[in-house]
Amino acid sequence: MKKINKTNIKIINNGKNISDSIQKINEKDSRKKTILIYFIPLTALVIIGFIYIFTHINVLLIPFAILMFIVLFGWDSATRICPNCKSWNAAVWIKNENVSETEEKKEKSKNKNKKKNEEEKRKVNKEKNGNKKIKVKYTIIQGKCKNCGCVFEKKKQRIF
């Protein structure tokens, strides 16, 4: 049974059936922990970074390092939220795969010189009908939840 969510997450195997009330409690708890362990330290980290840039007080590097550690832990835990039971830091990554695909895109350009420069930069194959083939790289991560036992797959577009 494969279910597709809006956020490029496929649930391959549901595992245990979790009631809606438990899902809502888990989702509320996960949202609260994401705010406390990720977003608040991240904003404090940015503020301390700007203050350090303008003042160069070396003592500010100590709370900066501590907050950076907390933000890294919070980011890692926030990416491990199970899509089925919405539990915080419950997913364990089983499989990681890098895939590249080619997609056709139509481009309308007003200036031919601009179009030629873009083609040279991207090294894109151009077809006769004006479509371009662009190579898109994806990372497909498969995870398993420790709480409910569901197996899911996330597909993310890579930058590099």
C-alpha positions as CSV (number, residue, x, y, z in Angstrom):
1,M,0.0,0.0,0.0
2,K,1.6,3.2,-1.1
3,K,0.3,6.6,-0.1
4,I,1.6,9.9,-1.4
5,N,1.6,13.0,0.8
6,K,1.9,16.6,-0.4
7,T,5.5,17.0,0.8
8,N,7.1,14.3,-1.5
9,I,6.7,11.6,1.2
10,K,5.6,8.1,0.2
11,I,4.4,5.9,3.0
12,I,5.4,2.4,1.9
13,N,4.2,0.4,4.9
14,N,1.9,1.8,7.5
15,G,2.9,-0.3,10.5
16,K,0.7,0.1,13.6
17,N,-2.6,1.9,13.4
18,I,-2.3,5.1,15.5
19,S,-5.4,6.9,16.6
20,D,-6.1,10.5,15.6
21,S,-5.9,11.7,19.2
22,I,-2.4,10.3,19.6
23,Q,-1.3,11.7,16.3
24,K,-2.6,15.2,17.3
25,I,-0.8,15.0,20.6
26,N,2.4,13.8,18.9
27,E,2.1,16.6,16.3
28,K,1.6,19.2,19.0
29,D,4.6,17.9,21.0
30,S,6.8,17.8,17.8
31,R,5.9,21.3,16.9
32,K,6.6,22.6,20.4
33,K,10.0,20.8,20.4
34,T,10.8,22.1,17.0
35,I,10.2,25.7,18.1
36,L,12.1,25.2,21.4
37,I,15.1,23.3,20.1
38,Y,15.4,24.6,16.6
39,F,13.8,28.0,15.8
40,I,14.4,29.9,19.0
41,P,18.1,28.9,19.3
42,L,18.5,29.7,15.5
43,T,17.2,33.2,15.9
44,A,19.4,33.7,19.0
45,L,22.3,32.4,17.0
46,V,21.8,34.9,14.2
47,I,21.4,37.7,16.7
48,I,24.6,36.8,18.6
49,G,26.4,36.4,15.2
50,F,25.4,39.9,14.2
51,I,26.4,41.3,17.6
52,Y,29.8,39.6,17.3
53,I,30.4,40.9,13.8
54,F,29.9,44.5,14.9
55,T,31.6,44.3,18.3
56,H,34.2,41.5,18.0
57,I,33.8,40.6,21.7
58,N,35.3,37.1,21.8
59,V,33.3,36.0,24.9
60,L,30.2,35.9,22.5
61,L,31.8,32.9,20.8
62,I,31.1,30.6,23.7
63,P,27.2,31.0,23.7
64,F,27.5,31.0,19.8
65,A,29.1,27.5,19.9
66,I,26.6,26.2,22.5
67,L,23.6,27.5,20.5
68,M,25.1,26.1,17.3
69,F,25.3,22.6,18.9
70,I,21.6,22.9,20.0
71,V,20.5,24.1,16.5
72,L,22.3,21.2,14.8
73,F,20.6,18.7,17.2
74,G,17.3,20.4,16.7
75,W,17.6,20.4,12.9
76,D,18.5,16.7,12.8
77,S,15.7,15.7,15.2
78,A,13.2,17.9,13.3
79,T,14.0,16.1,10.0
80,R,13.3,12.7,11.7
81,I,9.6,13.3,12.4
82,C,7.5,10.3,11.4
83,P,4.8,11.2,8.8
84,N,2.5,8.5,10.1
85,C,2.5,9.0,13.9
86,K,4.1,12.5,13.9
87,S,6.4,11.5,16.7
88,W,9.5,13.6,17.4
89,N,13.0,12.1,16.5
90,A,11.4,8.6,15.8
91,A,12.7,7.9,12.3
92,V,15.8,5.9,11.6
93,W,17.3,6.2,8.1
94,I,17.5,2.8,6.3
95,K,18.5,3.7,2.8
96,N,20.0,6.7,1.1
97,E,20.1,7.0,-2.7
98,N,21.2,9.7,-5.1
99,V,19.3,9.9,-8.4
100,S,19.5,12.2,-11.4
101,E,16.7,12.7,-13.9
102,T,16.3,14.8,-17.0
103,E,13.3,17.1,-17.3
104,E,12.1,19.0,-20.2
105,K,11.4,22.7,-19.7
106,K,10.1,25.3,-22.2
107,E,11.8,28.7,-22.0
108,K,10.6,31.9,-23.4
109,S,13.3,34.4,-23.9
110,K,13.1,37.9,-25.3
111,N,16.8,38.3,-25.9
112,K,18.8,35.8,-27.9
113,N,22.2,36.8,-26.3
114,K,20.8,36.1,-22.9
115,K,19.5,32.7,-24.0
116,K,22.9,31.8,-25.4
117,N,24.7,32.7,-22.2
118,E,22.3,30.6,-20.1
119,E,22.9,27.7,-22.4
120,E,26.6,28.0,-22.1
121,K,26.5,28.2,-18.4
122,R,24.1,25.2,-17.9
123,K,25.5,23.1,-20.7
124,V,21.9,22.1,-21.6
125,N,20.9,20.0,-24.6
126,K,18.4,21.9,-26.8
127,E,15.8,20.1,-28.9
128,K,14.4,21.3,-32.2
129,N,11.0,22.3,-30.8
130,G,12.5,24.7,-28.2
131,N,12.4,22.5,-25.1
132,K,15.5,22.1,-23.0
133,K,16.6,19.0,-21.1
134,I,17.8,19.9,-17.7
135,K,19.5,17.4,-15.4
136,V,17.9,17.4,-11.9
137,K,19.5,15.6,-9.0
138,Y,17.4,14.1,-6.2
139,T,18.2,12.4,-2.9
140,I,15.8,9.6,-1.9
141,I,15.9,8.7,1.7
142,Q,14.0,5.7,3.1
143,G,13.2,5.7,6.9
144,K,11.6,3.5,9.4
145,C,9.8,4.8,12.5
146,K,10.8,3.4,15.9
147,N,7.3,4.0,17.4
148,C,4.8,2.8,14.8
149,G,7.0,0.7,12.5
150,C,6.0,2.4,9.3
151,V,8.4,2.6,6.4
152,F,8.4,5.8,4.4
153,E,10.4,7.5,1.6
154,K,11.3,11.2,1.2
155,K,12.4,12.7,-2.1
156,K,14.4,15.9,-1.9
157,Q,15.9,18.0,-4.7
158,R,19.6,18.4,-4.2
159,I,21.4,21.8,-4.7
160,F,24.7,20.4,-5.8
